[in-house]
C-alpha cells in the first residue's frame, strides 16, 4: 500500500491507499483506535454491501444505513444519527467509520465531531471525489436550505482507508465527476501533475490501476501539503482548494442539490474562474484552453445551464463563506500551478461571466 501522512502534530494521521486490500481493514481500525472494543459504521444505500463486508471483519461493529443523496446532509438526518449513537451508549473511544462518498463523510464526520464533544472518526471513501478531496483535511458539515455546508466543524480523522478497487464499479458519471477535483490540484499547485494528466488521459479514463493509484495518491499528497500549513483556514492558504467553488456552490444551489454532482459543478466553476482570470489579464488564453480541453475529455460541464437565474446565482455567491466584508472573493489562477484570492471583482463582471 501507498501511505500519505498528514502531519498535524498530535492530530496527525495516515492515508492508506491500495487495491483489493480489504483483508487489512481490521488491523487498520485496531491501529487507529487501540482503546476501542467496538465500532459504529455509517453507510448509505449505495455502500451498504461494502459496509457489511467490512463489518464482517469487525464482529463488534454496528451499522447504520441512511438514504443515498445530497438530501441526507441535513439537520434531520444528523439528529437521527445522534439518537442512534446515544441509544448504543457510544463512548469517547468508539470510532465512527464513514463508508461512502462525500455526503456520508461530511455527515458522519460532523456527527463524530459533535457527539460527546468528539469521538474518533475513520474515513473509508468509496468515490473518486471523496478519495481525493472530502475524506482528507477534517472538514465536516451539513447543508441548510440557504446554502451548502453552512453548518459544520473541523474534525480530523484518525485514519483514511482507500481501496481503489471499489472504483471499478463506480458509475461513469461519478468517476468523471471526481476527475474535476483531481484536475483542480494540477491548476492550483502542480503543473507537472497537470501535464501528466494531459499525457495519460486514456489510462485515466479507462481506470487503469496504476494511473488511478497515481492520481489518488498525488491528489492526497497535495491536499495534505495545504492542510498541514493551514488546517483551519486561518492564514488563507487552504482557500486555494476552493478554486472554482464560489461559482460551483451557486450552481449546486440554484440547480437543486443533486441535479449536478459536485465535481460537475466544480468543472463549470473552474471554467468560469479561468475566464474571469483571463478577462482580468491574470492569465493568457492558453491556460484557459488547456483546462477546457482536459475537462472536455473528461466529459464534464463547461458552463452553467442557460435556464438558471443569474440573479439567483449571484444571491448565493454573496453568501459564500469565503466572502469578507460583504465582498465576493474568488480564487483565480495567475499561472498554471498557482492561484490567488481576489475580492475586488465588480459584480457586473461576474454577471458577464455567468451570462451564456
C-alpha positions as CSV (number, residue, x, y, z in Angstrom):
1,X,0.0,0.0,0.0
2,X,1.0,3.6,-0.5
3,X,0.8,5.8,2.6
4,X,0.4,9.6,2.6
5,X,1.0,11.1,6.0
6,X,-0.9,14.3,7.1
7,X,1.4,15.9,9.6
8,X,-0.6,17.8,12.2
9,X,1.3,17.1,15.4
10,X,-1.0,15.3,17.8
11,X,-3.7,15.1,15.2
12,X,-1.5,13.5,12.5
13,X,-2.9,10.5,10.6
14,X,-2.1,8.3,7.6
15,X,-4.0,7.9,4.4
16,X,-3.6,4.2,3.3
17,X,-4.0,3.7,-0.5
18,X,-4.1,0.3,-2.1
19,X,-6.1,-2.0,-4.4
20,X,-8.0,-5.1,-3.2
21,X,-6.8,-4.6,0.3
22,X,-9.9,-5.4,2.4
23,X,-8.0,-8.1,4.3
24,X,-6.0,-5.4,6.2
25,X,-9.0,-3.4,7.3
26,X,-9.4,-4.8,10.8
27,X,-5.8,-4.1,11.5
28,X,-6.2,-0.6,10.3
29,X,-9.1,0.0,12.6
30,X,-7.3,-1.5,15.6
31,X,-4.2,0.5,14.9
32,X,-6.0,3.8,14.6
33,X,-8.3,3.2,17.6
34,X,-6.5,0.8,20.0
35,X,-8.6,1.7,23.0
36,X,-11.9,0.7,21.4
37,X,-13.6,-2.7,21.6
38,X,-16.5,-1.7,19.3
39,X,-17.2,0.5,16.3
40,X,-20.1,2.2,14.6
41,X,-20.3,2.2,10.8
42,X,-22.4,4.7,8.7
43,X,-23.1,3.9,5.1
44,X,-25.8,4.7,2.5
45,X,-27.9,2.5,0.3
46,X,-25.2,2.5,-2.4
47,X,-22.4,1.4,0.0
48,X,-24.4,-0.9,2.3
49,X,-22.9,-4.1,0.8
50,X,-19.4,-2.8,1.2
51,X,-20.1,-1.7,4.8
52,X,-21.5,-5.1,5.7
53,X,-18.5,-6.8,4.1
54,X,-16.1,-4.7,6.2
55,X,-18.2,-5.3,9.3
56,X,-17.7,-9.0,8.7
57,X,-14.1,-8.3,9.6
58,X,-15.2,-6.3,12.7
59,X,-17.6,-8.5,14.6
60,X,-18.0,-5.8,17.2
61,X,-19.5,-3.2,14.8
62,X,-22.9,-1.8,14.5
63,X,-24.1,-0.5,11.1
64,X,-26.5,2.4,10.2
65,X,-27.7,2.7,6.6
66,X,-29.1,6.1,5.5
67,X,-30.7,7.2,2.2
68,X,-28.4,8.0,-0.6
69,X,-28.0,11.5,-1.9
70,X,-27.2,15.1,-1.0
71,X,-30.6,15.4,0.8
72,X,-29.1,13.3,3.6
73,X,-26.7,16.1,4.5
74,X,-29.4,17.6,6.7
75,X,-30.2,18.5,10.3
76,X,-32.9,15.9,10.4
77,X,-30.5,13.1,9.4
78,X,-27.9,14.4,11.8
79,X,-30.3,14.3,14.6
80,X,-31.2,10.7,13.7
81,X,-27.5,9.7,13.8
82,X,-27.1,11.4,17.2
83,X,-30.1,9.4,18.5
84,X,-28.7,6.1,17.2
85,X,-25.3,6.8,18.8
86,X,-27.0,7.7,22.1
87,X,-29.1,4.5,22.1
88,X,-25.9,2.5,21.6
89,X,-24.3,4.2,24.6
90,X,-21.4,5.4,22.4
91,X,-18.4,6.5,24.4
92,X,-15.5,8.7,23.5
93,X,-13.3,5.8,22.4
94,X,-15.8,4.3,20.0
95,X,-14.9,5.1,16.4
96,X,-17.4,6.2,13.8
97,X,-16.5,4.7,10.4
98,X,-17.8,6.6,7.4
99,X,-18.2,4.2,4.4
100,X,-19.3,6.2,1.3
101,X,-18.8,9.3,-0.7
102,X,-18.7,12.9,0.3
103,X,-22.2,13.0,1.7
104,X,-21.5,10.2,4.1
105,X,-18.1,11.6,5.1
106,X,-19.4,15.1,5.7
107,X,-22.5,13.9,7.7
108,X,-20.8,11.2,9.7
109,X,-17.8,13.4,10.3
110,X,-20.0,16.1,11.8
111,X,-21.8,13.5,13.9
112,X,-18.4,12.3,15.2
113,X,-17.2,15.9,15.8
114,X,-20.2,16.8,17.8
115,X,-21.3,13.7,19.7
116,X,-19.8,13.5,23.2
117,X,-17.9,16.6,22.1
118,X,-15.9,14.5,19.7
119,X,-15.3,10.8,19.1
120,X,-12.8,9.1,16.7
121,X,-13.5,9.2,13.0
122,X,-12.3,6.8,10.3
123,X,-12.9,7.6,6.7
124,X,-13.5,4.9,4.0
125,X,-14.2,6.9,0.9
126,X,-15.8,5.0,-2.0
127,X,-15.9,7.6,-4.7
128,X,-13.0,9.2,-6.5
129,X,-14.2,12.6,-5.4
130,X,-14.2,11.6,-1.7
131,X,-10.9,9.8,-2.0
132,X,-9.1,12.9,-3.4
133,X,-10.9,15.6,-1.5
134,X,-13.6,15.3,1.2
135,X,-12.0,12.4,3.2
136,X,-8.8,14.4,3.8
137,X,-8.5,17.6,5.8
138,X,-11.1,17.4,8.5
139,X,-13.9,19.4,7.1
140,X,-17.4,18.1,8.1
141,X,-20.8,19.5,7.8
142,X,-24.4,19.6,6.6
143,X,-26.4,21.8,4.3
144,X,-29.1,24.3,5.1
145,X,-31.8,25.4,2.6
146,X,-29.9,28.7,2.5
147,X,-26.7,27.1,1.3
148,X,-24.2,24.3,1.2
149,X,-22.0,23.3,4.2
150,X,-23.1,26.3,6.3
151,X,-23.1,24.2,9.5
152,X,-20.1,22.0,10.4
153,X,-16.8,21.6,12.2
154,X,-13.2,20.8,11.7
155,X,-12.6,17.2,12.9
156,X,-9.6,15.3,11.6
157,X,-10.0,11.6,11.1
158,X,-7.8,9.1,12.9
159,X,-7.1,7.5,9.5
160,X,-8.3,7.2,5.9
161,X,-8.6,3.8,4.2
162,X,-8.7,3.9,0.4
163,X,-9.2,0.8,-1.7
164,X,-9.1,1.9,-5.3
165,X,-10.7,-1.4,-6.4
166,X,-14.1,0.0,-5.4
167,X,-13.8,2.5,-8.2
168,X,-14.1,-0.3,-10.8
169,X,-17.8,-0.4,-10.2
170,X,-18.4,3.3,-9.7
171,X,-20.8,4.7,-12.4
172,X,-19.1,6.6,-15.1
173,X,-20.7,9.9,-14.2
174,X,-19.5,9.6,-10.6
175,X,-15.9,8.7,-11.7
176,X,-15.7,11.6,-14.2
177,X,-17.1,14.0,-11.6
178,X,-14.2,13.1,-9.3
179,X,-11.7,14.0,-12.0
180,X,-12.7,17.6,-11.8
181,X,-11.2,17.8,-8.3
182,X,-8.1,15.9,-9.5
183,X,-7.6,18.4,-12.3
184,X,-8.0,21.2,-9.8
185,X,-4.9,20.2,-7.9
186,X,-2.8,20.5,-11.1
187,X,-4.1,24.0,-11.8
188,X,-3.6,25.3,-8.3
189,X,-0.4,23.6,-7.2
190,X,1.3,21.2,-9.6
191,X,1.8,22.0,-13.4
192,X,3.8,18.8,-13.8
193,X,0.8,16.8,-12.5
194,X,-1.5,18.7,-14.9
195,X,0.8,17.8,-17.8
196,X,0.9,14.2,-16.7
197,X,-3.0,14.1,-16.8
198,X,-2.9,15.5,-20.3
199,X,-0.4,12.8,-21.4
200,X,-2.2,9.9,-19.6
201,X,-5.9,10.8,-20.3
202,X,-6.7,7.4,-21.9
203,X,-5.3,5.5,-18.9
204,X,-7.2,7.7,-16.5
205,X,-10.5,7.3,-18.4
206,X,-10.1,3.5,-18.7
207,X,-9.4,3.4,-15.0
208,X,-6.0,1.7,-15.5
209,X,-5.0,0.6,-12.0
210,X,-1.6,2.4,-11.8
211,X,-3.0,5.6,-13.3
212,X,-5.8,5.6,-10.7
213,X,-3.5,4.9,-7.9
214,X,-1.2,7.8,-9.0
215,X,-3.9,10.4,-9.3
216,X,-5.4,9.4,-5.9
217,X,-2.0,9.4,-4.1
218,X,-0.8,12.6,-5.7
219,X,-4.0,14.4,-5.1
220,X,-4.0,13.3,-1.4
221,X,-0.4,14.4,-1.0
222,X,-1.1,17.9,-2.5
223,X,-4.1,18.4,-0.3
224,X,-2.2,17.2,2.8
225,X,0.5,19.8,2.0
226,X,-2.1,22.5,2.2
227,X,-3.9,21.2,5.3
228,X,-0.6,20.8,7.1
229,X,0.1,24.5,6.7
230,X,-3.4,25.9,7.2
231,X,-5.5,23.3,9.0
232,X,-8.4,25.6,9.9
233,X,-8.2,28.2,7.1
234,X,-6.6,30.8,9.4
235,X,-3.8,32.1,7.1
236,X,-5.5,31.9,3.8
237,X,-3.5,29.1,2.2
238,X,-6.3,26.5,2.4
239,X,-8.5,28.8,0.5
240,X,-6.7,27.8,-2.7
241,X,-8.5,24.5,-2.6
242,X,-11.7,26.4,-3.3
243,X,-10.7,27.2,-6.9
244,X,-13.9,27.2,-8.9
245,X,-16.1,26.6,-5.8
246,X,-17.6,30.1,-5.4
247,X,-19.3,29.5,-8.8
248,X,-19.8,25.8,-8.2
249,X,-21.7,26.2,-4.9
250,X,-24.1,28.6,-6.6
251,X,-24.7,26.1,-9.5
252,X,-25.5,23.4,-7.0
253,X,-27.9,25.6,-5.0
254,X,-29.7,27.1,-8.0
255,X,-29.8,23.9,-9.9
256,X,-31.1,22.0,-6.9
257,X,-28.8,19.8,-4.8
258,X,-28.3,16.6,-6.7
259,X,-29.1,17.9,-10.2
260,X,-25.4,18.2,-10.8
261,X,-22.8,16.2,-9.0
262,X,-20.3,18.3,-7.0
263,X,-17.4,17.7,-9.5
264,X,-19.6,18.7,-12.4
265,X,-20.4,22.0,-10.7
266,X,-16.7,22.4,-9.9
267,X,-15.8,21.8,-13.5
268,X,-18.1,24.6,-14.8
269,X,-17.0,26.7,-11.8
270,X,-13.3,26.4,-12.8
271,X,-14.0,27.4,-16.3
272,X,-15.9,30.5,-15.1
273,X,-12.9,31.3,-12.8
274,X,-10.4,30.8,-15.6
275,X,-12.4,33.1,-17.9
276,X,-12.6,35.7,-15.2
277,X,-8.9,35.5,-14.6
278,X,-8.3,35.8,-18.4
279,X,-10.6,38.8,-18.6
280,X,-8.7,40.5,-15.8
281,X,-5.4,39.9,-17.5
282,X,-4.1,37.5,-14.9
283,X,-3.5,34.6,-17.4
284,X,-3.4,34.2,-21.1
285,X,-5.9,32.2,-23.2
286,X,-3.5,29.2,-23.3
287,X,-4.2,28.2,-19.7
288,X,-8.0,28.5,-20.1
289,X,-7.8,26.4,-23.3
290,X,-5.7,23.7,-21.7
291,X,-8.1,23.4,-18.8
292,X,-11.1,23.4,-21.1
293,X,-9.6,20.7,-23.4
294,X,-8.9,18.4,-20.5
295,X,-12.3,18.9,-19.0
296,X,-13.9,18.2,-22.3
297,X,-12.0,14.9,-22.5
298,X,-13.4,14.1,-19.0
299,X,-16.9,14.8,-20.4
300,X,-17.6,17.5,-17.8
301,X,-19.7,20.6,-18.0
302,X,-18.0,23.9,-19.0
303,X,-20.8,26.4,-18.4
304,X,-23.8,26.7,-16.1
305,X,-27.1,25.7,-17.6
306,X,-28.7,28.6,-19.5
307,X,-32.0,28.4,-17.8
308,X,-30.6,29.1,-14.4
309,X,-31.3,32.5,-13.0
310,X,-28.2,34.7,-12.9
311,X,-29.8,36.8,-10.1
312,X,-30.2,33.7,-8.0
313,X,-26.7,32.5,-8.6
314,X,-25.3,35.9,-7.6
315,X,-27.6,35.8,-4.5
316,X,-26.0,32.5,-3.4
317,X,-22.5,33.8,-4.2
318,X,-23.0,36.8,-2.0
319,X,-23.4,34.4,1.0
320,X,-20.3,32.4,0.2
321,X,-18.2,31.5,3.3
322,X,-15.0,33.0,1.7
323,X,-16.5,36.4,1.4
324,X,-15.1,39.2,3.6
325,X,-16.8,42.5,4.4
326,X,-19.7,41.8,2.0
327,X,-17.3,41.4,-1.0
328,X,-17.3,38.3,-3.1
329,X,-14.0,36.5,-3.0
330,X,-12.7,34.5,-5.9
331,X,-9.7,32.1,-6.2
332,X,-8.2,32.8,-9.6
333,X,-5.2,31.4,-11.4
334,X,-2.2,33.6,-12.1
335,X,-0.2,30.9,-13.9
336,X,-0.5,27.2,-14.2
337,X,0.2,25.8,-10.7
338,X,-0.6,29.0,-8.8
339,X,-3.8,30.7,-7.7
340,X,-4.6,33.8,-5.5
341,X,-7.6,35.2,-3.8
342,X,-9.3,38.4,-5.2
343,X,-12.1,40.3,-3.6
344,X,-12.2,43.3,-5.9
345,X,-14.2,41.8,-8.7
346,X,-17.2,44.0,-9.6
347,X,-20.5,42.2,-9.6
348,X,-21.2,43.3,-13.1
349,X,-18.1,41.5,-14.3
350,X,-19.3,38.3,-12.5
351,X,-22.7,38.7,-14.2
352,X,-21.0,38.9,-17.6
353,X,-19.0,35.7,-16.8
354,X,-22.3,33.9,-15.9
355,X,-24.2,35.1,-19.0
356,X,-24.4,32.5,-21.7
